[in-house]
């Protein structure tokens, strides 16, 4: 599988229970899966901030991705 770099954008003007909300700049997507790239972006962002709790996050992401699917 080839994953392209599709930027995610933090929405600063929307606050839901103190949760950071990100959206994907889908206009960069030529045809690949939204779910794959969004999950990778979330994981990489958490890793870069040393906030990744690998097992819990990956299981949660998998469940959420399946709900989208």
PDB file as gemmi writes it, atoms N, CA and C in Angstrom:
CRYST1    1.000    1.000    1.000  90.00  90.00  90.00 P 1                      
ATOM      1  N   UNK A   1       0.844  -1.178   0.000  1.00  0.00           N  
ATOM      2  CA  UNK A   1       0.000   0.000   0.000  1.00  0.00           C  
ATOM      3  C   UNK A   1       0.888   1.239   0.000  1.00  0.00           C  
ATOM      4  N   UNK A   2       0.573   2.186  -0.821  1.00  0.00           N  
ATOM      5  CA  UNK A   2       1.301   3.449  -0.866  1.00  0.00           C  
ATOM      6  C   UNK A   2       0.465   4.493  -0.137  1.00  0.00           C  
ATOM      7  N   UNK A   3       1.083   5.136   0.845  1.00  0.00           N  
ATOM      8  CA  UNK A   3       0.395   6.202   1.573  1.00  0.00           C  
ATOM      9  C   UNK A   3       0.995   7.531   1.167  1.00  0.00           C  
ATOM     10  N   UNK A   4       0.178   8.418   0.690  1.00  0.00           N  
ATOM     11  CA  UNK A   4       0.630   9.753   0.335  1.00  0.00           C  
ATOM     12  C   UNK A   4       0.540  10.652   1.551  1.00  0.00           C  
ATOM     13  N   UNK A   5       1.339  11.690   1.554  1.00  0.00           N  
ATOM     14  CA  UNK A   5       1.293  12.646   2.654  1.00  0.00           C  
ATOM     15  C   UNK A   5       0.158  13.628   2.381  1.00  0.00           C  
ATOM     16  N   UNK A   6      -0.872  13.525   3.174  1.00  0.00           N  
ATOM     17  CA  UNK A   6      -2.019  14.425   3.078  1.00  0.00           C  
ATOM     18  C   UNK A   6      -2.085  15.187   4.398  1.00  0.00           C  
ATOM     19  N   UNK A   7      -1.960  16.499   4.363  1.00  0.00           N  
ATOM     20  CA  UNK A   7      -1.924  17.250   5.622  1.00  0.00           C  
ATOM     21  C   UNK A   7      -3.249  17.217   6.373  1.00  0.00           C  
ATOM     22  N   UNK A   8      -3.128  17.219   7.691  1.00  0.00           N  
ATOM     23  CA  UNK A   8      -4.306  17.400   8.533  1.00  0.00           C  
ATOM     24  C   UNK A   8      -4.207  18.801   9.132  1.00  0.00           C  
ATOM     25  N   UNK A   9      -5.342  19.409   9.353  1.00  0.00           N  
ATOM     26  CA  UNK A   9      -5.402  20.796   9.804  1.00  0.00           C  
ATOM     27  C   UNK A   9      -6.139  20.844  11.133  1.00  0.00           C  
ATOM     28  N   UNK A  10      -5.526  21.477  12.125  1.00  0.00           N  
ATOM     29  CA  UNK A  10      -6.174  21.626  13.429  1.00  0.00           C  
ATOM     30  C   UNK A  10      -7.180  22.772  13.349  1.00  0.00           C  
ATOM     31  N   UNK A  11      -8.393  22.493  13.792  1.00  0.00           N  
ATOM     32  CA  UNK A  11      -9.424  23.529  13.830  1.00  0.00           C  
ATOM     33  C   UNK A  11      -9.327  24.247  15.167  1.00  0.00           C  
ATOM     34  N   UNK A  12      -8.837  25.465  15.137  1.00  0.00           N  
ATOM     35  CA  UNK A  12      -8.613  26.219  16.365  1.00  0.00           C  
ATOM     36  C   UNK A  12      -9.872  26.885  16.902  1.00  0.00           C  
ATOM     37  N   UNK A  13     -10.846  27.140  16.049  1.00  0.00           N  
ATOM     38  CA  UNK A  13     -12.030  27.881  16.472  1.00  0.00           C  
ATOM     39  C   UNK A  13     -13.190  26.988  16.893  1.00  0.00           C  
ATOM     40  N   UNK A  14     -12.958  25.690  16.923  1.00  0.00           N  
ATOM     41  CA  UNK A  14     -14.000  24.755  17.338  1.00  0.00           C  
ATOM     42  C   UNK A  14     -13.495  23.994  18.548  1.00  0.00           C  
ATOM     43  N   UNK A  15     -14.265  24.022  19.628  1.00  0.00           N  
ATOM     44  CA  UNK A  15     -13.860  23.323  20.840  1.00  0.00           C  
ATOM     45  C   UNK A  15     -14.982  22.397  21.281  1.00  0.00           C  
ATOM     46  N   UNK A  16     -14.636  21.123  21.426  1.00  0.00           N  
ATOM     47  CA  UNK A  16     -15.596  20.136  21.899  1.00  0.00           C  
ATOM     48  C   UNK A  16     -14.975  19.447  23.103  1.00  0.00           C  
ATOM     49  N   UNK A  17     -15.410  19.827  24.296  1.00  0.00           N  
ATOM     50  CA  UNK A  17     -14.914  19.207  25.531  1.00  0.00           C  
ATOM     51  C   UNK A  17     -13.392  19.175  25.599  1.00  0.00           C  
ATOM     52  N   UNK A  18     -12.750  20.271  25.259  1.00  0.00           N  
ATOM     53  CA  UNK A  18     -11.288  20.394  25.300  1.00  0.00           C  
ATOM     54  C   UNK A  18     -10.564  19.351  24.449  1.00  0.00           C  
ATOM     55  N   UNK A  19     -11.161  18.944  23.356  1.00  0.00           N  
ATOM     56  CA  UNK A  19     -10.546  17.982  22.442  1.00  0.00           C  
ATOM     57  C   UNK A  19      -9.995  18.744  21.240  1.00  0.00           C  
ATOM     58  N   UNK A  20      -8.756  18.424  20.860  1.00  0.00           N  
ATOM     59  CA  UNK A  20      -8.199  18.992  19.637  1.00  0.00           C  
ATOM     60  C   UNK A  20      -8.879  18.315  18.451  1.00  0.00           C  
ATOM     61  N   UNK A  21      -9.395  19.110  17.536  1.00  0.00           N  
ATOM     62  CA  UNK A  21     -10.110  18.575  16.387  1.00  0.00           C  
ATOM     63  C   UNK A  21      -9.307  18.849  15.125  1.00  0.00           C  
ATOM     64  N   UNK A  22      -9.042  17.787  14.375  1.00  0.00           N  
ATOM     65  CA  UNK A  22      -8.283  17.888  13.134  1.00  0.00           C  
ATOM     66  C   UNK A  22      -9.156  17.439  11.970  1.00  0.00           C  
ATOM     67  N   UNK A  23      -8.966  18.071  10.833  1.00  0.00           N  
ATOM     68  CA  UNK A  23      -9.620  17.637   9.601  1.00  0.00           C  
ATOM     69  C   UNK A  23      -8.538  17.379   8.565  1.00  0.00           C  
ATOM     70  N   UNK A  24      -8.864  16.558   7.619  1.00  0.00           N  
ATOM     71  CA  UNK A  24      -7.907  16.209   6.585  1.00  0.00           C  
ATOM     72  C   UNK A  24      -8.131  17.088   5.368  1.00  0.00           C  
ATOM     73  N   UNK A  25      -7.048  17.593   4.802  1.00  0.00           N  
ATOM     74  CA  UNK A  25      -7.125  18.407   3.588  1.00  0.00           C  
ATOM     75  C   UNK A  25      -7.335  17.457   2.405  1.00  0.00           C  
ATOM     76  N   UNK A  26      -8.555  17.034   2.220  1.00  0.00           N  
ATOM     77  CA  UNK A  26      -8.881  15.982   1.255  1.00  0.00           C  
ATOM     78  C   UNK A  26      -8.560  16.381  -0.180  1.00  0.00           C  
ATOM     79  N   UNK A  27      -8.437  17.660  -0.455  1.00  0.00           N  
ATOM     80  CA  UNK A  27      -8.135  18.074  -1.823  1.00  0.00           C  
ATOM     81  C   UNK A  27      -6.749  17.622  -2.272  1.00  0.00           C  
ATOM     82  N   UNK A  28      -5.909  17.132  -1.356  1.00  0.00           N  
ATOM     83  CA  UNK A  28      -4.614  16.562  -1.726  1.00  0.00           C  
ATOM     84  C   UNK A  28      -4.738  15.086  -2.111  1.00  0.00           C  
ATOM     85  N   UNK A  29      -5.889  14.493  -1.941  1.00  0.00           N  
ATOM     86  CA  UNK A  29      -6.099  13.060  -2.142  1.00  0.00           C  
ATOM     87  C   UNK A  29      -6.424  12.753  -3.602  1.00  0.00           C  
ATOM     88  N   UNK A  30      -5.506  12.117  -4.330  1.00  0.00           N  
ATOM     89  CA  UNK A  30      -5.809  11.799  -5.724  1.00  0.00           C  
ATOM     90  C   UNK A  30      -6.811  10.654  -5.877  1.00  0.00           C  
ATOM     91  N   UNK A  31      -6.796   9.664  -4.958  1.00  0.00           N  
ATOM     92  CA  UNK A  31      -7.767   8.567  -5.065  1.00  0.00           C  
ATOM     93  C   UNK A  31      -7.642   7.538  -3.956  1.00  0.00           C  
ATOM     94  N   UNK A  32      -6.750   7.702  -3.037  1.00  0.00           N  
ATOM     95  CA  UNK A  32      -6.489   6.684  -2.026  1.00  0.00           C  
ATOM     96  C   UNK A  32      -7.502   6.754  -0.885  1.00  0.00           C  
ATOM     97  N   UNK A  33      -7.357   5.840   0.071  1.00  0.00           N  
ATOM     98  CA  UNK A  33      -8.320   5.721   1.158  1.00  0.00           C  
ATOM     99  C   UNK A  33      -8.169   6.830   2.193  1.00  0.00           C  
ATOM    100  N   UNK A  34      -9.261   7.475   2.490  1.00  0.00           N  
ATOM    101  CA  UNK A  34      -9.291   8.522   3.512  1.00  0.00           C  
ATOM    102  C   UNK A  34      -8.916   7.937   4.866  1.00  0.00           C  
ATOM    103  N   UNK A  35      -9.455   6.774   5.173  1.00  0.00           N  
ATOM    104  CA  UNK A  35      -9.258   6.171   6.495  1.00  0.00           C  
ATOM    105  C   UNK A  35      -7.798   5.839   6.749  1.00  0.00           C  
ATOM    106  N   UNK A  36      -7.100   5.303   5.757  1.00  0.00           N  
ATOM    107  CA  UNK A  36      -5.700   4.924   5.942  1.00  0.00           C  
ATOM    108  C   UNK A  36      -4.831   6.128   6.270  1.00  0.00           C  
ATOM    109  N   UNK A  37      -4.946   7.155   5.470  1.00  0.00           N  
ATOM    110  CA  UNK A  37      -4.067   8.313   5.653  1.00  0.00           C  
ATOM    111  C   UNK A  37      -4.401   9.084   6.921  1.00  0.00           C  
ATOM    112  N   UNK A  38      -5.667   9.173   7.263  1.00  0.00           N  
ATOM    113  CA  UNK A  38      -6.041   9.872   8.486  1.00  0.00           C  
ATOM    114  C   UNK A  38      -5.488   9.143   9.704  1.00  0.00           C  
ATOM    115  N   UNK A  39      -5.590   7.830   9.711  1.00  0.00           N  
ATOM    116  CA  UNK A  39      -5.055   7.048  10.832  1.00  0.00           C  
ATOM    117  C   UNK A  39      -3.552   7.233  10.949  1.00  0.00           C  
ATOM    118  N   UNK A  40      -2.837   7.183   9.828  1.00  0.00           N  
ATOM    119  CA  UNK A  40      -1.382   7.374   9.851  1.00  0.00           C  
ATOM    120  C   UNK A  40      -1.044   8.772  10.350  1.00  0.00           C  
ATOM    121  N   UNK A  41      -1.780   9.780   9.908  1.00  0.00           N  
ATOM    122  CA  UNK A  41      -1.528  11.152  10.347  1.00  0.00           C  
ATOM    123  C   UNK A  41      -1.718  11.301  11.853  1.00  0.00           C  
ATOM    124  N   UNK A  42      -2.764  10.703  12.389  1.00  0.00           N  
ATOM    125  CA  UNK A  42      -3.024  10.771  13.831  1.00  0.00           C  
ATOM    126  C   UNK A  42      -1.900  10.093  14.605  1.00  0.00           C  
ATOM    127  N   UNK A  43      -1.487   8.926  14.139  1.00  0.00           N  
ATOM    128  CA  UNK A  43      -0.421   8.190  14.823  1.00  0.00           C  
ATOM    129  C   UNK A  43       0.894   8.960  14.769  1.00  0.00           C  
ATOM    130  N   UNK A  44       1.259   9.464  13.597  1.00  0.00           N  
ATOM    131  CA  UNK A  44       2.522  10.202  13.471  1.00  0.00           C  
ATOM    132  C   UNK A  44       2.514  11.476  14.308  1.00  0.00           C  
ATOM    133  N   UNK A  45       1.375  12.157  14.355  1.00  0.00           N  
ATOM    134  CA  UNK A  45       1.273  13.368  15.166  1.00  0.00           C  
ATOM    135  C   UNK A  45       1.466  13.038  16.639  1.00  0.00           C  
ATOM    136  N   UNK A  46       0.831  11.984  17.108  1.00  0.00           N  
ATOM    137  CA  UNK A  46       0.976  11.575  18.510  1.00  0.00           C  
ATOM    138  C   UNK A  46       2.405  11.147  18.811  1.00  0.00           C  
ATOM    139  N   UNK A  47       3.032  10.417  17.881  1.00  0.00           N  
ATOM    140  CA  UNK A  47       4.424  10.002  18.071  1.00  0.00           C  
ATOM    141  C   UNK A  47       5.346  11.210  18.170  1.00  0.00           C  
ATOM    142  N   UNK A  48       5.132  12.200  17.324  1.00  0.00           N  
ATOM    143  CA  UNK A  48       6.015  13.370  17.307  1.00  0.00           C  
ATOM    144  C   UNK A  48       5.932  14.166  18.606  1.00  0.00           C  
ATOM    145  N   UNK A  49       4.823  14.033  19.326  1.00  0.00           N  
ATOM    146  CA  UNK A  49       4.657  14.739  20.604  1.00  0.00           C  
ATOM    147  C   UNK A  49       4.833  13.808  21.799  1.00  0.00           C  
ATOM    148  N   UNK A  50       5.341  12.603  21.549  1.00  0.00           N  
ATOM    149  CA  UNK A  50       5.535  11.597  22.604  1.00  0.00           C  
ATOM    150  C   UNK A  50       4.258  11.344  23.394  1.00  0.00           C  
ATOM    151  N   UNK A  51       3.133  11.337  22.717  1.00  0.00           N  
ATOM    152  CA  UNK A  51       1.848  11.125  23.376  1.00  0.00           C  
ATOM    153  C   UNK A  51       1.208   9.798  22.983  1.00  0.00           C  
ATOM    154  N   UNK A  52       1.965   8.968  22.308  1.00  0.00           N  
ATOM    155  CA  UNK A  52       1.381   7.737  21.802  1.00  0.00           C  
ATOM    156  C   UNK A  52       1.417   6.638  22.847  1.00  0.00           C  
ATOM    157  N   UNK A  53       0.267   6.158  23.192  1.00  0.00           N  
ATOM    158  CA  UNK A  53       0.143   4.963  24.021  1.00  0.00           C  
ATOM    159  C   UNK A  53      -0.267   3.876  23.036  1.00  0.00           C  
ATOM    160  N   UNK A  54       0.706   3.178  22.508  1.00  0.00           N  
ATOM    161  CA  UNK A  54       0.541   2.377  21.297  1.00  0.00           C  
ATOM    162  C   UNK A  54      -0.640   1.413  21.324  1.00  0.00           C  
ATOM    163  N   UNK A  55      -0.734   0.580  22.300  1.00  0.00           N  
ATOM    164  CA  UNK A  55      -1.767  -0.449  22.269  1.00  0.00           C  
ATOM    165  C   UNK A  55      -3.157   0.165  22.325  1.00  0.00           C  
ATOM    166  N   UNK A  56      -3.385   1.058  23.279  1.00  0.00           N  
ATOM    167  CA  UNK A  56      -4.714   1.651  23.434  1.00  0.00           C  
ATOM    168  C   UNK A  56      -5.098   2.475  22.213  1.00  0.00           C  
ATOM    169  N   UNK A  57      -4.176   3.296  21.714  1.00  0.00           N  
ATOM    170  CA  UNK A  57      -4.486   4.165  20.582  1.00  0.00           C  
ATOM    171  C   UNK A  57      -4.768   3.346  19.329  1.00  0.00           C  
ATOM    172  N   UNK A  58      -3.946   2.350  19.052  1.00  0.00           N  
ATOM    173  CA  UNK A  58      -4.143   1.571  17.838  1.00  0.00           C  
ATOM    174  C   UNK A  58      -5.444   0.784  17.878  1.00  0.00           C  
ATOM    175  N   UNK A  59      -5.800   0.249  19.028  1.00  0.00           N  
ATOM    176  CA  UNK A  59      -7.072  -0.464  19.133  1.00  0.00           C  
ATOM    177  C   UNK A  59      -8.247   0.488  18.963  1.00  0.00           C  
ATOM    178  N   UNK A  60      -8.140   1.667  19.550  1.00  0.00           N  
ATOM    179  CA  UNK A  60      -9.210   2.663  19.428  1.00  0.00           C  
ATOM    180  C   UNK A  60      -9.348   3.111  17.973  1.00  0.00           C  
ATOM    181  N   UNK A  61      -8.208   3.395  17.317  1.00  0.00           N  
ATOM    182  CA  UNK A  61      -8.254   3.814  15.918  1.00  0.00           C  
ATOM    183  C   UNK A  61      -8.863   2.726  15.036  1.00  0.00           C  
ATOM    184  N   UNK A  62      -8.482   1.491  15.298  1.00  0.00           N  
ATOM    185  CA  UNK A  62      -9.020   0.402  14.487  1.00  0.00           C  
ATOM    186  C   UNK A  62     -10.536   0.332  14.622  1.00  0.00           C  
ATOM    187  N   UNK A  63     -11.034   0.467  15.834  1.00  0.00           N  
ATOM    188  CA  UNK A  63     -12.480   0.427  16.059  1.00  0.00           C  
ATOM    189  C   UNK A  63     -13.170   1.595  15.362  1.00  0.00           C  
ATOM    190  N   UNK A  64     -12.583   2.784  15.460  1.00  0.00           N  
ATOM    191  CA  UNK A  64     -13.193   3.962  14.839  1.00  0.00           C  
ATOM    192  C   UNK A  64     -13.154   3.872  13.318  1.00  0.00           C  
ATOM    193  N   UNK A  65     -12.070   3.352  12.775  1.00  0.00           N  
ATOM    194  CA  UNK A  65     -11.961   3.208  11.326  1.00  0.00           C  
ATOM    195  C   UNK A  65     -12.997   2.210  10.822  1.00  0.00           C  
ATOM    196  N   UNK A  66     -13.209   1.137  11.555  1.00  0.00           N  
ATOM    197  CA  UNK A  66     -14.208   0.151  11.148  1.00  0.00           C  
ATOM    198  C   UNK A  66     -15.607   0.756  11.171  1.00  0.00           C  
ATOM    199  N   UNK A  67     -15.860   1.671  12.104  1.00  0.00           N  
ATOM    200  CA  UNK A  67     -17.165   2.338  12.150  1.00  0.00           C  
ATOM    201  C   UNK A  67     -17.378   3.194  10.905  1.00  0.00           C  
ATOM    202  N   UNK A  68     -16.295   3.817  10.399  1.00  0.00           N  
ATOM    203  CA  UNK A  68     -16.398   4.656   9.209  1.00  0.00           C  
ATOM    204  C   UNK A  68     -16.680   3.840   7.958  1.00  0.00           C  
ATOM    205  N   UNK A  69     -16.202   2.578   7.981  1.00  0.00           N  
ATOM    206  CA  UNK A  69     -16.104   1.799   6.829  1.00  0.00           C  
ATOM    207  C   UNK A  69     -17.150   1.170   6.103  1.00  0.00           C  
TER     208      UNK A  69                                                      
END                                                                             
